Amino acid sequence: MGASNDGHLPATIPPEPSLDSFNLSEAQSSELSWDGENDPENPYNWPVSRKWALTCLAAFTTFLSMMNGTIITVAHFEISERFNVTETSFPNSYWPVTTWASGGACSALFILPLAEEFGTRPVFLSTYLLFLCFLVPQAVAQNFATLVVTRFFAGGCVAILANTAAGVVGNIWSTEWSRSVPVSLYILGYMAGSSMGPVMGAAIYESLGWRWVGYIQLIWFGALFPVYYFFMYESRGGAILARRARAIQKCKSGNDSDCEKQKNLSTTKLRDFVHIATRPVILFSTEPVLFVSTVWSAFTVGTLFLFTQSVEQVFMELYDWNVSQTGYVQCSVVIGECLGWGLNFISRKLYFSSASRNTEVHGSPIPEARLYMAVLGGVFGISGGMFTYAWTSYPTIPWIAPAISLAMVGAGSVLVVTGVSDYVVDAYSDYAGSAMGSVAGGENIFSAFLPLATMSMYGNLGLQWASTLLAFVSLVLSLVPTLMFFWGKEVRARSVFMNTMKDTVKKGYEAA
């Protein structure tokens, strides 16, 4: 599916190869292919039951691993007291979460390309074992620095696990129609995991203490490793074909030509690696649409991490709740996210029905149709929820009112992140992997640093106006993409990278 360099593309950004062509290009991919369209080893031809089992496993993995980022937040008072961390004017106890998200941003950029070389299964399993190793010092840390540093590497591992799980979903569903629900389920796991972290952390912390937050994670992640070992099948087509080639050829009889081809099959050039690692940054810097999409999605995800701090301030100050209770109330965000996932079915219908109105690529849905529900979710869900969260934050108003506001934000956040992800993939087509790398990097950066402003912002502006400020920012970010509803075609025509969408066949629409 890779685009060809027709001379118009910048020399520093070669066309992004497809998953299969990335490894096979130097090994004469024409000599190594599936045994017809119905080859049972082709992940697209796997039984539907197996696909759904693997999809649910990938979403569940993402949900659990993302909880690791925020599960420790409810214990920050005891951690600060244990390690003599001061928090008079700056939330220093949040640094373990900041480094966790920073590690995710770094690993997603530099390590994830290895999954394209070696396949999803070995990268997932090896990263999972490494993640288990970094869980140990989180539980037994004797100083704050150990906790901060090991969380950086744990966050890096989680980013690889979550993104590899996303790759699994993309590898086994062949059409847009069949892929839409599995992808939205994955995104729900991604979002709900972060929001559920404080809830689970509160339950563990209240009963067993903060160190058991780490011990419990070590137990459940360790117990799940056999499940992943036996059921996390290799789903990348290129890796399966490479394994088949090794089994057939075995580099025997002194056939140096075959041996060299097989060696080339597993060799990634440094040049290709550098291009893959730097392309998201270049796209982010040169594509206004991707820039806005990244900031919008990143602010949305960062807001959910910010809630781990602001909810505690609001509910402890207004209702005299303890830290565990403030963790439990964040379950309302998860409830809202589940509702938002249900609303994605409306978005799905709106998107595929737009094909009849597309004058640019006949019979193909309009990319901007992905944003219809995202804009509504941003305006009425996130912005509306933030406004009501702000102005129901009074001790005379029952706690259920701001809790419902949190649910509104949760619903809107899923609609925004899902819509942006789908839109970026559709609009950038052959550069979708790099474009999504930019979005993922932005989400990690905002998750790392936006919550650090919570204490000073809510302290200086007050509970009401701090949340109102966030609501206004969300409102602006939600309204800017509406310009694409009117000028999307013209914007894509001017963009070198978005223009490749025209050459991509939108499969599966007929099935709708």
C-alpha positions as CSV (number, residue, x, y, z in Angstrom):
1,M,0.0,0.0,0.0
2,G,3.1,2.2,0.1
3,A,3.1,5.3,-2.0
4,S,5.6,5.8,-4.7
5,N,8.0,8.7,-4.7
6,D,6.9,10.7,-7.7
7,G,9.4,13.5,-7.2
8,H,7.1,15.8,-5.2
9,L,7.8,14.3,-1.8
10,P,10.6,15.8,0.3
11,A,13.8,13.8,0.0
12,T,14.1,13.5,3.7
13,I,10.7,11.7,4.0
14,P,10.5,8.6,1.9
15,P,7.1,7.0,1.4
16,E,6.1,4.9,4.4
17,P,6.2,1.2,3.6
18,S,3.3,-1.1,4.4
19,L,3.7,-3.7,7.1
20,D,4.4,-6.5,4.7
21,S,6.6,-4.6,2.3
22,F,8.8,-3.3,5.0
23,N,10.7,-6.5,5.5
24,L,10.1,-8.2,2.1
25,S,11.4,-5.5,-0.2
26,E,14.9,-6.7,-0.3
27,A,14.0,-10.3,-0.4
28,Q,12.1,-10.3,-3.6
29,S,8.7,-10.3,-2.0
30,S,7.2,-11.7,-5.1
31,E,8.9,-15.0,-4.3
32,L,7.3,-15.1,-0.9
33,S,3.6,-14.8,-0.7
34,W,0.4,-16.3,0.7
35,D,-0.9,-19.6,-0.9
36,G,-3.8,-17.8,-2.5
37,E,-6.4,-15.6,-1.1
38,N,-7.7,-18.2,1.3
39,D,-4.4,-19.1,2.9
40,P,-5.4,-20.1,6.5
41,E,-2.2,-18.7,7.9
42,N,-3.0,-15.2,6.6
43,P,-4.3,-13.3,9.7
44,Y,-7.1,-11.8,7.6
45,N,-8.4,-15.4,7.0
46,W,-8.4,-16.5,10.6
47,P,-11.8,-17.6,12.1
48,V,-13.8,-14.7,13.3
49,S,-13.9,-16.3,16.8
50,R,-10.1,-16.3,16.9
51,K,-10.0,-12.7,15.7
52,W,-12.4,-11.5,18.4
53,A,-10.6,-13.5,21.1
54,L,-7.3,-11.8,20.1
55,T,-9.0,-8.4,19.9
56,C,-10.5,-8.7,23.4
57,L,-7.1,-9.9,24.7
58,A,-5.4,-6.9,23.1
59,A,-8.0,-4.5,24.5
60,F,-7.8,-6.1,28.0
61,T,-4.0,-5.9,27.9
62,T,-4.1,-2.2,27.0
63,F,-6.7,-1.6,29.8
64,L,-4.5,-3.2,32.5
65,S,-1.2,-1.8,31.4
66,M,-2.6,1.8,31.1
67,M,-3.8,1.5,34.7
68,N,-0.2,1.3,35.7
69,G,0.2,5.0,34.8
70,T,-2.3,6.4,37.3
71,I,-2.9,3.7,39.9
72,I,-0.3,5.1,42.2
73,T,-1.7,8.7,42.2
74,V,-4.0,8.1,45.2
75,A,-1.1,7.1,47.4
76,H,0.9,10.3,46.8
77,F,0.4,11.7,50.3
78,E,1.9,8.6,52.0
79,I,4.6,8.4,49.4
80,S,5.5,12.0,50.0
81,E,5.6,11.5,53.8
82,R,7.7,8.2,53.4
83,F,10.3,9.8,51.2
84,N,10.2,13.4,52.6
85,V,8.9,14.9,49.3
86,T,7.6,18.5,49.8
87,E,4.5,19.8,48.0
88,T,3.9,23.3,49.2
89,S,3.6,24.9,45.8
90,F,4.4,22.2,43.3
91,P,3.1,18.6,43.0
92,N,6.4,16.9,43.3
93,S,4.7,13.6,44.2
94,Y,3.4,13.6,40.6
95,W,6.9,13.0,39.1
96,P,6.4,9.2,39.0
97,V,3.5,9.7,36.6
98,T,5.4,12.4,34.6
99,T,8.3,10.1,34.1
100,W,6.0,7.2,33.2
101,A,4.3,9.2,30.4
102,S,7.7,10.6,29.3
103,G,9.1,7.1,29.0
104,G,6.1,6.2,26.9
105,A,6.7,9.1,24.5
106,C,10.4,8.1,24.1
107,S,9.9,4.3,23.6
108,A,7.0,4.8,21.1
109,L,9.3,6.8,18.9
110,F,12.5,4.8,19.0
111,I,11.6,1.2,20.0
112,L,8.2,0.5,18.3
113,P,9.8,0.2,14.8
114,L,11.3,-3.0,16.0
115,A,7.9,-4.6,16.1
116,E,7.8,-4.2,12.3
117,E,11.1,-6.0,12.0
118,F,10.7,-8.9,14.4
119,G,7.0,-9.3,14.6
120,T,4.4,-8.4,17.3
121,R,4.7,-11.6,19.4
122,P,8.4,-11.5,20.3
123,V,8.4,-7.8,20.9
124,F,5.3,-8.1,23.1
125,L,6.5,-11.0,25.2
126,S,10.0,-9.7,25.7
127,T,8.6,-6.2,26.6
128,Y,6.1,-7.8,29.0
129,L,8.8,-9.6,30.9
130,L,10.9,-6.4,31.1
131,F,7.8,-4.6,32.4
132,L,7.4,-7.2,35.1
133,C,11.0,-6.5,36.2
134,F,10.3,-2.8,36.5
135,L,7.2,-3.5,38.7
136,V,9.4,-4.9,41.4
137,P,11.3,-1.7,42.4
138,Q,8.0,0.2,42.3
139,A,6.8,-1.9,45.2
140,V,10.1,-2.1,47.2
141,A,11.6,1.3,46.4
142,Q,13.6,2.7,49.4
143,N,13.9,6.2,48.0
144,F,11.9,8.6,45.7
145,A,14.5,8.6,43.0
146,T,14.1,4.8,42.5
147,L,10.4,5.2,42.1
148,V,10.7,8.0,39.6
149,V,13.4,6.3,37.4
150,T,11.8,2.9,37.3
151,R,8.5,4.4,36.4
152,F,10.1,5.9,33.4
153,F,11.1,2.5,32.1
154,A,7.8,1.0,33.1
155,G,6.0,3.7,31.1
156,G,8.2,2.9,28.1
157,C,7.2,-0.7,28.3
158,V,3.5,0.1,28.6
159,A,3.7,2.2,25.5
160,I,5.2,-0.6,23.5
161,L,2.6,-3.1,24.9
162,A,-0.3,-0.8,24.1
163,N,0.8,0.1,20.7
164,T,1.7,-3.5,19.8
165,A,-1.8,-4.5,20.9
166,A,-3.1,-1.8,18.5
167,G,-1.0,-3.3,15.8
168,V,-2.6,-6.7,16.4
169,V,-6.0,-5.3,15.9
170,G,-5.0,-3.7,12.6
171,N,-3.3,-6.9,11.5
172,I,-6.2,-9.2,11.7
173,W,-9.2,-7.2,10.5
174,S,-9.0,-6.5,6.7
175,T,-11.7,-4.0,6.0
176,E,-12.7,-0.6,7.4
177,W,-16.1,-1.9,8.3
178,S,-14.9,-4.9,10.2
179,R,-12.1,-3.0,11.8
180,S,-14.1,0.0,13.2
181,V,-15.6,-1.7,16.2
182,P,-12.4,-3.6,17.3
183,V,-10.4,-0.3,17.0
184,S,-13.0,1.6,19.1
185,L,-12.9,-1.3,21.7
186,Y,-9.1,-0.9,21.9
187,I,-9.4,2.9,22.3
188,L,-11.9,2.3,25.1
189,G,-9.4,0.1,26.9
190,Y,-6.7,2.7,26.4
191,M,-8.8,5.5,27.8
192,A,-10.6,3.6,30.5
193,G,-7.4,2.1,31.8
194,S,-5.9,5.5,32.7
195,S,-9.2,6.6,34.3
196,M,-9.7,3.3,36.2
197,G,-6.2,3.5,37.7
198,P,-7.1,5.8,40.7
199,V,-10.2,3.6,41.4
200,M,-8.2,0.4,41.6
201,G,-5.4,2.2,43.4
202,A,-7.9,3.5,46.0
203,A,-9.2,0.0,46.7
204,I,-5.7,-1.5,47.2
205,Y,-4.3,1.5,49.1
206,E,-7.2,1.7,51.6
207,S,-6.9,-2.0,52.5
208,L,-3.2,-2.8,52.2
209,G,-1.1,0.3,51.9
210,W,0.8,1.9,49.0
211,R,3.4,-0.7,48.5
212,W,0.8,-3.3,47.8
213,V,-0.3,-1.2,44.8
214,G,2.9,-2.5,43.3
215,Y,2.7,-6.0,44.7
216,I,-0.8,-6.6,43.4
217,Q,0.2,-5.4,40.0
218,L,3.1,-7.7,40.0
219,I,0.9,-10.6,41.0
220,W,-1.8,-10.1,38.3
221,F,0.6,-9.2,35.5
222,G,2.7,-12.3,36.4
223,A,-0.3,-14.5,36.5
224,L,-1.4,-13.4,33.1
225,F,2.0,-14.0,31.3
226,P,1.1,-17.7,30.5
227,V,-2.1,-16.5,28.9
228,Y,-0.2,-14.1,26.6
229,Y,2.5,-16.7,25.9
230,F,0.0,-19.3,24.6
231,F,-2.7,-17.0,23.1
232,M,-0.9,-13.9,21.8
233,Y,-0.3,-15.3,18.3
234,E,1.9,-13.6,15.8
235,S,-0.4,-11.5,13.7
236,R,2.0,-9.6,11.4
237,G,1.9,-11.0,7.9
238,G,5.5,-10.3,7.1
239,A,6.7,-12.1,10.2
240,I,4.5,-15.1,9.5
241,L,5.8,-15.3,5.9
242,A,9.4,-15.0,7.2
243,R,8.8,-17.9,9.6
244,R,7.4,-19.9,6.7
245,A,10.4,-19.1,4.6
246,R,12.8,-20.3,7.3
247,A,10.9,-23.5,7.7
248,I,11.0,-24.2,3.9
249,Q,14.4,-23.1,2.9
250,K,16.4,-23.7,6.1
251,C,19.3,-22.2,4.3
252,K,20.6,-25.7,3.4
253,S,22.7,-27.3,0.7
254,G,25.1,-24.4,0.6
255,N,22.6,-22.4,-1.4
256,D,24.2,-19.0,-0.6
257,S,21.6,-17.2,-2.6
258,D,18.7,-18.5,-0.6
259,C,20.5,-17.9,2.6
260,E,21.3,-14.4,1.7
261,K,17.7,-13.7,0.8
262,Q,16.6,-15.1,4.1
263,K,19.1,-13.0,6.0
264,N,17.9,-9.9,4.2
265,L,14.4,-10.8,5.2
266,S,15.3,-10.0,8.8
267,T,17.5,-7.0,8.3
268,T,16.3,-3.4,8.9
269,K,18.6,-0.7,7.5
270,L,19.6,2.0,9.8
271,R,18.4,4.5,7.3
272,D,14.9,3.0,7.4
273,F,14.9,3.1,11.2
274,V,15.9,6.8,11.3
275,H,13.3,7.7,8.7
276,I,10.6,5.9,10.7
277,A,11.7,7.5,14.0
278,T,11.9,11.0,12.6
279,R,8.9,11.1,10.3
280,P,6.3,11.7,13.0
281,V,8.2,14.9,14.1
282,I,8.5,16.1,10.6
283,L,4.9,15.5,9.8
284,F,3.9,17.3,13.0
285,S,6.0,20.3,12.1
286,T,4.8,20.6,8.6
287,E,1.2,19.5,8.6
288,P,-1.2,22.1,10.1
289,V,-4.1,19.5,10.2
290,L,-2.0,17.0,12.0
291,F,-0.7,19.7,14.4
292,V,-4.3,20.6,15.4
293,S,-5.4,17.0,15.6
294,T,-2.4,16.1,17.8
295,V,-3.0,19.0,20.2
296,W,-6.7,18.3,20.4
297,S,-6.3,14.6,21.2
298,A,-3.3,15.3,23.5
299,F,-5.2,17.9,25.5
300,T,-8.1,15.5,25.8
301,V,-5.9,12.7,27.2
302,G,-3.9,15.1,29.3
303,T,-7.2,16.3,30.9
304,L,-7.9,12.7,32.1
305,F,-4.5,12.6,33.8
306,L,-5.2,16.1,35.2
307,F,-8.3,14.7,36.8
308,T,-6.2,12.5,39.0
309,Q,-5.0,15.7,40.7
310,S,-8.0,18.1,40.3
311,V,-10.7,15.7,41.5
312,E,-8.7,15.1,44.7
313,Q,-8.5,18.9,45.3
314,V,-12.2,19.6,44.5
315,F,-13.8,16.7,46.5
316,M,-11.5,16.9,49.5
317,E,-11.9,20.6,49.8
318,L,-15.7,20.8,49.2
319,Y,-16.9,17.5,50.7
320,D,-14.1,16.7,53.2
321,W,-13.5,13.3,51.5
322,N,-10.4,11.2,52.1
323,V,-8.0,10.3,49.3
324,S,-9.6,6.9,48.8
325,Q,-13.0,8.4,48.2
326,T,-11.6,10.8,45.6
327,G,-10.2,7.8,43.8
328,Y,-13.5,5.9,43.8
329,V,-15.4,8.9,42.4
330,Q,-13.2,8.8,39.3
331,C,-15.2,5.7,38.3
332,S,-17.7,8.2,36.9
333,V,-15.2,9.0,34.2
334,V,-15.0,5.3,33.2
335,I,-18.8,5.1,33.1
336,G,-18.8,8.1,30.8
337,E,-16.1,6.5,28.6
338,C,-18.2,3.4,28.2
339,L,-21.2,5.6,27.1
340,G,-18.9,7.4,24.7
341,W,-17.9,4.0,23.2
342,G,-21.6,3.2,22.6
343,L,-22.0,6.6,20.8
344,N,-19.2,5.6,18.5
345,F,-21.7,3.3,16.7
346,I,-23.5,6.5,15.6
347,S,-20.2,7.9,14.4
348,R,-19.6,4.7,12.4
349,K,-23.0,5.0,10.7
350,L,-22.4,8.7,9.8
351,Y,-19.0,7.9,8.4
352,F,-20.0,5.1,6.0
353,S,-23.2,6.9,4.9
354,S,-21.0,9.8,3.8
355,A,-19.8,7.8,0.8
356,S,-22.8,8.8,-1.2
357,R,-21.8,12.5,-0.9
358,N,-18.1,12.1,-1.7
359,T,-17.3,13.9,-5.0
360,E,-13.6,13.5,-4.5
361,V,-13.3,9.7,-4.4
362,H,-16.6,8.2,-5.5
363,G,-17.9,5.4,-3.3
364,S,-15.4,6.2,-0.5
365,P,-16.5,7.8,2.8
366,I,-15.4,11.4,3.4
367,P,-12.5,11.5,5.9
368,E,-14.0,14.5,7.7
369,A,-17.1,12.5,8.5
370,R,-14.9,10.8,11.2
371,L,-15.0,14.2,13.0
372,Y,-18.8,14.7,13.3
373,M,-19.3,13.0,16.6
374,A,-15.8,14.0,17.8
375,V,-16.7,17.7,17.5
376,L,-20.0,17.1,19.3
377,G,-18.1,15.1,22.0
378,G,-15.6,17.9,22.4
379,V,-18.2,20.7,22.6
380,F,-20.9,19.1,24.7
381,G,-19.0,16.3,26.4
382,I,-15.6,17.7,27.3
383,S,-16.3,21.5,27.3
384,G,-19.8,21.1,28.6
385,G,-18.7,18.7,31.2
386,M,-15.9,21.0,32.3
387,F,-18.2,24.0,32.6
388,T,-20.7,22.1,34.7
389,Y,-17.8,20.5,36.7
390,A,-16.6,24.1,37.4
391,W,-19.9,25.7,38.4
392,T,-21.2,22.7,40.4
393,S,-18.1,22.8,42.6
394,Y,-19.7,24.3,45.6
395,P,-20.2,22.6,49.0
396,T,-23.9,23.4,48.9
397,I,-24.4,21.3,45.7
398,P,-24.5,17.5,46.1
399,W,-21.4,15.6,45.0
400,I,-23.3,13.7,42.4
401,A,-23.5,16.9,40.2
402,P,-19.7,17.3,39.6
403,A,-19.5,13.5,39.3
404,I,-22.0,13.5,36.5
405,S,-19.9,16.3,34.9
406,L,-16.9,13.9,35.0
407,A,-18.9,11.3,33.2
408,M,-19.7,13.9,30.5
409,V,-16.0,14.6,30.0
410,G,-15.3,10.8,29.9
411,A,-17.9,10.3,27.2
412,G,-16.6,13.2,25.1
413,S,-13.0,12.1,25.5
414,V,-13.6,8.7,23.9
415,L,-15.5,10.3,21.0
416,V,-12.6,12.8,20.4
417,V,-9.7,10.4,20.6
418,T,-11.5,7.8,18.5
419,G,-12.6,10.4,15.9
420,V,-9.1,11.9,15.7
421,S,-7.4,8.6,15.4
422,D,-9.7,7.4,12.7
423,Y,-9.5,10.7,10.8
424,V,-5.7,10.8,10.9
425,V,-5.5,7.3,9.6
426,D,-8.0,8.0,6.8
427,A,-6.6,11.4,5.8
428,Y,-2.9,10.5,5.8
429,S,-3.4,7.0,4.4
430,D,0.1,5.7,3.5
431,Y,1.7,7.9,6.2
432,A,-0.9,6.8,8.8
433,G,1.6,5.1,11.1
434,S,3.9,8.1,11.3
435,A,0.9,10.5,11.7
436,M,-0.5,8.4,14.6
437,G,3.0,8.3,16.1
438,S,2.8,12.1,16.3
439,V,-0.6,11.9,18.0
440,A,0.6,9.3,20.4
441,G,3.7,11.3,21.3
442,G,1.6,14.4,21.9
443,E,-0.8,12.5,24.2
444,N,2.1,11.2,26.3
445,I,3.7,14.6,26.6
446,F,0.5,16.3,27.7
447,S,-0.2,13.4,30.1
448,A,3.2,14.0,31.6
449,F,3.2,17.7,32.1
450,L,-0.3,19.2,32.0
451,P,-1.2,17.8,35.5
452,L,1.9,19.5,36.9
453,A,0.0,22.8,36.5
454,T,-3.0,21.6,38.5
455,M,-2.0,22.7,42.0
456,S,-1.0,26.3,41.0
457,M,-3.9,26.7,38.5
458,Y,-6.6,25.6,40.9
459,G,-4.9,27.4,43.8
460,N,-4.6,30.7,42.0
461,L,-7.7,30.7,39.9
462,G,-10.0,28.9,42.3
463,L,-11.9,25.7,41.7
464,Q,-14.5,27.3,39.4
465,W,-12.3,29.4,37.1
466,A,-9.6,26.8,36.7
467,S,-12.0,24.3,35.3
468,T,-13.7,27.0,33.2
469,L,-10.3,27.9,31.7
470,L,-9.9,24.2,30.7
471,A,-13.4,24.2,29.2
472,F,-12.6,27.3,27.0
473,V,-9.4,25.7,25.7
474,S,-11.3,22.5,24.9
475,L,-14.1,24.5,23.2
476,V,-11.6,26.3,20.9
477,L,-9.8,23.0,20.0
478,S,-13.2,21.4,19.3
479,L,-14.4,24.1,17.0
480,V,-11.2,24.5,14.9
481,P,-11.7,21.1,13.2
482,T,-15.1,22.2,11.9
483,L,-13.2,24.2,9.3
484,M,-12.4,20.9,7.7
485,F,-16.1,20.3,7.1
486,F,-16.1,23.1,4.6
487,W,-12.5,23.2,3.3
488,G,-11.3,19.7,3.9
489,K,-11.0,18.8,0.2
490,E,-8.9,21.9,-0.5
491,V,-6.7,21.4,2.5
492,R,-6.0,17.8,1.5
493,A,-5.3,18.9,-2.1
494,R,-2.5,21.2,-0.9
495,S,-0.9,18.7,1.4
496,V,1.6,16.3,-0.1
497,F,1.0,13.7,2.5
498,M,-2.8,13.9,2.8
499,N,-3.1,13.8,-1.0
500,T,-1.9,10.2,-1.0
501,M,-5.4,9.3,0.4
502,K,-6.7,9.4,-3.1
503,D,-4.6,6.5,-4.2
504,T,-5.8,4.3,-1.3
505,V,-8.7,1.9,-1.9
506,K,-11.3,2.2,0.8
507,K,-12.2,-1.5,1.3
508,G,-15.2,-2.9,3.0
509,Y,-17.7,-0.1,2.3
510,E,-19.8,-2.4,0.2
511,A,-20.1,-4.6,3.3
512,A,-21.7,-1.7,5.1
